[in-house]
Amino acid sequence: MDLDLSTVRAFVAVTEDRYFSEAAARLGISQQAVSKRIAKLESDLGVRLLFRSRNGAGLTEDGRAFLHHARALVGIADQALDLLRSRRRALRVDVLDTRLPSIDLVRAFHQTVDDVEIEVITSNGLRSARGALSHGSIDAALARVSGTLEEDLRHVPAYLEPVHLLVGRDHPLADRRHVEVERLSGVTVWMPGNVPGSEWAEFYRFLADAFDIRIDASGPDFGWEYFVEGIGSGGRIGFVGPGCRIPWHPGTVQIPVVEPAPVYPYSLLYHRQNHHPVLARLIRFVESTFRPYDPRRQWLPDPDRAAFLEPRSAELW
């Protein structure tokens, strides 16, 4: 049998205040609620703990035997609550890579709040963030939502990152101010970082299918320097985001892709039972800075469009 702590707390309050009415005032509930809690506690324990008299409530023999332990239970619970309330833990936000513009969103939020610590954690995207959010090892994550999320996970649209083409300076497209996406039909784009099963590999698969683009995900993936070198010196072309802090290379050029402009969708994910005091402020900040998807100028995969068309209020707790 598990004791209901609220009934134990009511019992201790009555023993200290003597009167059910005064115990009710202390607990912030009705006198009837106090009576119901005492009755439930006595029923759970199978003994009578209190009797009523003109001088208030008195303890039975069983009540006197139980009182010391009841006070200890309430005291331990109060200490645990005080510890958690006084503990100031940094808000833990998961991003795929600190070179990506998701880190700029976190930094912009941090500049709007005073005396708030933020711990940035990097992972392998949605695949690890889902479990980390459920287990409470992170408070929020910025990632593309793919598939069905666990029941208690929530998300709000965060931002849309345009897709740029990265080419070598001697490439035929290098002198263009922008590239229409239809001109990429039949072109092979090299993306060694497209991990099978990742939400970003799925996005670029949707993009490739929609515009007849071939994605070459052959590796190995030795990081951004290797990728940029392969573009600048190897005659390949790749996709990058304009806000991505890729290493500088004298032989590369970034060109916006347009008509329509493919945009990569980032959402802010969180667990509905996470009550970190700063999390709600981060959610509101993301909602306030979000710019909706414009289907006249931009392109998104079908599964992403509904969530990014119009801003929506987050479902908090």
C-alpha positions in Angstrom: 0.0 0.0 0.0 1.3 3.5 -0.9 0.4 6.4 1.4 -1.1 9.5 -0.1 1.2 12.3 1.1 -1.6 14.9 1.0 -3.5 12.8 3.6 -0.5 12.5 5.8 0.1 16.2 5.6 -3.5 16.9 6.6 -3.1 14.6 9.6 0.0 16.4 10.8 -1.7 19.8 10.3 -4.7 18.8 12.4 -2.5 17.5 15.2 -0.6 20.8 15.3 -3.6 23.1 14.9 -6.1 21.0 16.9 -9.0 22.2 14.8 -9.9 21.0 11.3 -10.9 24.6 10.3 -7.5 25.9 11.2 -5.7 23.0 9.5 -7.8 23.8 6.4 -6.7 27.4 6.4 -3.1 26.4 6.7 -3.3 24.0 3.8 -5.4 26.3 1.7 -8.2 23.8 1.2 -11.7 23.5 2.7 -12.6 22.0 6.0 -14.5 19.3 4.2 -11.5 18.4 2.2 -9.4 18.0 5.4 -12.0 15.7 6.8 -12.0 13.6 3.6 -8.3 13.3 3.6 -8.2 12.2 7.3 -11.0 9.6 6.6 -9.0 8.3 3.6 -5.8 8.0 5.6 -7.6 6.1 8.4 -9.2 3.9 5.8 -5.9 3.1 4.1 -4.2 2.4 7.5 -7.2 0.5 8.9 -7.0 2.3 12.2 -8.6 5.4 13.8 -6.1 8.2 14.3 -8.1 11.1 15.7 -11.2 11.7 17.8 -13.1 15.0 18.1 -14.0 16.8 21.3 -15.0 20.3 22.4 -11.3 21.1 22.7 -10.6 20.1 19.1 -9.1 16.9 17.6 -7.2 14.6 19.8 -4.9 11.6 19.1 -5.9 8.0 19.6 -3.2 5.6 20.7 -2.7 4.6 17.1 -2.5 8.3 16.1 0.2 8.9 18.7 2.2 6.0 17.4 1.9 7.2 13.8 2.5 10.9 14.4 6.3 10.7 14.6 6.6 8.9 11.3 4.0 11.1 9.7 6.1 14.2 10.6 9.2 12.5 9.2 7.4 11.8 5.9 6.2 15.3 5.5 9.6 16.7 6.5 11.5 14.6 4.0 9.0 15.6 1.2 9.4 19.3 2.1 13.2 19.0 2.1 13.1 17.4 -1.3 10.8 20.1 -2.7 13.0 22.9 -1.2 16.1 21.3 -2.7 14.6 21.2 -6.2 13.2 24.7 -6.0 16.5 26.2 -4.9 18.6 24.3 -7.4 19.4 26.5 -10.3 20.2 24.3 -13.2 21.1 25.5 -16.7 18.6 25.2 -19.5 20.0 22.3 -21.6 19.4 22.8 -25.3 20.3 20.3 -27.9 21.6 21.3 -31.4 22.9 19.2 -34.2 26.1 21.2 -34.6 27.3 24.5 -33.2 28.2 25.5 -36.8 24.6 25.5 -37.8 22.3 28.6 -37.4 20.3 26.9 -34.7 23.0 28.1 -32.3 22.2 31.7 -33.4 18.6 31.3 -32.2 19.8 30.1 -28.8 22.3 32.9 -28.6 19.6 35.5 -29.5 17.3 34.2 -26.8 20.1 34.3 -24.2 20.7 38.0 -25.0 17.0 38.7 -24.1 17.1 37.2 -20.6 19.1 38.2 -17.5 21.0 35.8 -15.2 20.0 32.7 -17.2 22.5 29.8 -17.8 22.2 27.8 -21.0 24.1 24.6 -21.7 24.4 23.7 -25.3 24.5 20.0 -26.1 25.4 18.5 -29.5 24.0 15.2 -30.6 23.0 13.3 -33.8 19.7 15.1 -34.2 16.2 13.9 -33.7 17.2 10.3 -33.2 18.9 11.0 -29.9 16.9 14.1 -28.9 13.7 12.2 -28.6 15.0 9.9 -25.9 16.9 12.6 -24.2 13.8 14.8 -24.0 11.7 11.9 -22.6 14.4 11.1 -20.0 14.9 14.7 -19.0 18.6 14.9 -19.9 17.9 17.8 -22.1 15.1 20.5 -21.9 14.7 21.4 -25.5 16.0 20.5 -28.9 16.2 22.2 -32.3 15.7 19.7 -35.1 13.5 18.8 -38.0 10.5 16.7 -36.9 10.2 13.5 -38.8 7.7 10.7 -38.2 5.4 10.3 -35.2 6.7 11.7 -31.9 6.2 10.2 -28.5 2.9 11.1 -26.9 4.3 13.7 -24.4 6.7 15.4 -26.8 5.6 18.8 -28.2 7.1 21.1 -30.9 6.6 24.5 -32.3 8.1 25.8 -35.6 11.3 27.6 -35.1 12.8 28.8 -38.4 13.2 28.0 -42.0 16.8 27.8 -43.4 17.2 28.5 -47.1 19.2 26.0 -49.1 22.3 27.3 -51.0 24.4 25.6 -53.6 28.1 25.4 -52.8 30.3 25.2 -56.0 33.9 25.6 -57.0 34.9 28.9 -58.6 35.5 27.3 -61.9 32.0 25.7 -62.0 29.7 26.8 -64.8 27.2 28.1 -62.2 29.8 30.0 -60.1 29.1 33.4 -61.7 25.3 33.3 -61.1 23.6 35.4 -58.5 21.1 32.6 -57.9 20.2 29.3 -59.4 16.6 28.2 -60.2 15.9 24.9 -58.7 14.7 23.4 -62.0 18.3 24.0 -63.4 19.5 21.3 -60.9 17.4 18.6 -62.6 19.8 15.7 -63.4 22.6 17.2 -61.3 24.4 15.2 -58.7 24.9 16.9 -55.3 27.5 15.5 -52.9 26.4 15.2 -49.3 28.6 12.7 -47.4 27.0 13.8 -44.1 23.6 12.5 -45.1 23.4 9.7 -42.4 20.9 7.0 -43.4 17.8 7.3 -41.2 18.5 10.9 -40.2 15.8 13.6 -40.5 18.1 15.7 -42.8 18.8 12.8 -45.1 15.0 12.4 -45.4 14.6 16.1 -46.2 17.1 16.0 -49.1 15.6 12.8 -50.4 12.2 14.6 -50.6 14.0 17.5 -52.3 15.8 15.2 -54.8 12.6 13.4 -55.7 10.6 16.6 -56.2 13.2 18.2 -58.6 15.0 15.2 -60.2 18.2 15.8 -58.3 20.7 13.0 -57.5 22.1 12.9 -54.0 25.6 11.3 -53.6 26.0 10.4 -50.0 29.2 8.5 -50.4 31.7 9.0 -47.8 33.5 8.8 -45.6 32.4 11.9 -43.8 35.5 13.5 -42.4 33.9 16.8 -41.4 33.3 20.2 -42.8 36.9 20.9 -43.8 36.9 17.7 -45.9 33.5 18.6 -47.4 34.5 22.1 -48.4 37.9 20.9 -49.8 36.0 18.4 -51.9 33.9 21.1 -53.4 36.6 23.7 -53.9 39.3 21.3 -55.3 37.4 18.2 -56.4 34.9 19.6 -58.9 31.8 18.5 -56.8 28.8 20.6 -55.8 27.0 20.5 -52.5 24.1 21.9 -50.5 24.7 24.2 -47.5 22.7 26.7 -45.5 23.7 30.4 -45.6 23.9 30.6 -41.9 26.2 27.6 -41.6 29.7 28.5 -40.5 31.6 26.3 -43.0 35.4 26.7 -43.2 36.5 29.4 -45.6 38.0 28.2 -48.8 39.2 30.4 -51.6 37.9 28.1 -54.3 34.2 28.0 -53.3 31.1 30.1 -53.9 27.7 30.0 -52.3 24.7 30.6 -54.5 21.0 30.8 -53.4 18.6 28.3 -54.8 15.3 29.9 -55.9 12.0 29.6 -57.7 11.0 28.1 -55.4 13.6 28.4 -52.7 13.9 25.1 -50.7 14.0 25.7 -47.0 15.0 23.3 -44.2 12.5 23.3 -41.4 13.7 23.5 -37.8 11.3 23.0 -34.8 11.8 23.5 -31.1 10.9 20.3 -29.3 10.2 19.9 -25.6 8.5 17.5 -23.2 5.1 18.7 -21.9 6.0 17.7 -18.3 9.3 19.6 -18.3 8.8 22.5 -15.9 12.2 24.2 -16.1 11.4 27.8 -15.3 13.2 29.1 -18.4 11.7 26.7 -20.9 8.4 28.5 -21.3 10.3 31.7 -22.0 12.4 30.0 -24.7 9.2 28.7 -26.3 7.6 32.1 -26.4 10.7 33.7 -27.8 10.9 31.1 -30.6 7.2 31.7 -31.4 7.8 35.5 -31.5 10.7 35.3 -34.0 9.2 32.6 -36.3 8.5 33.7 -39.9 5.9 31.4 -41.6 6.4 29.4 -44.7 5.5 31.2 -47.9 4.3 28.6 -50.5 4.5 31.2 -53.3 8.3 31.6 -52.9 9.5 28.6 -50.8 9.4 24.8 -51.0 8.9 22.4 -48.2 8.3 18.6 -48.3 4.6 17.8 -47.9 4.9 16.4 -44.4 6.4 19.7 -43.1 4.1 22.2 -44.7 1.1 22.2 -42.3 3.2 23.0 -39.2 5.1 25.9 -40.8 2.3 27.7 -42.7 1.1 29.8 -39.8 2.4 30.4 -36.3 0.6 28.6 -33.5 0.6 28.9 -29.8 2.6 26.2 -28.0 0.8 23.7 -25.9 2.6 24.0 -22.6 1.7 22.1 -19.5 
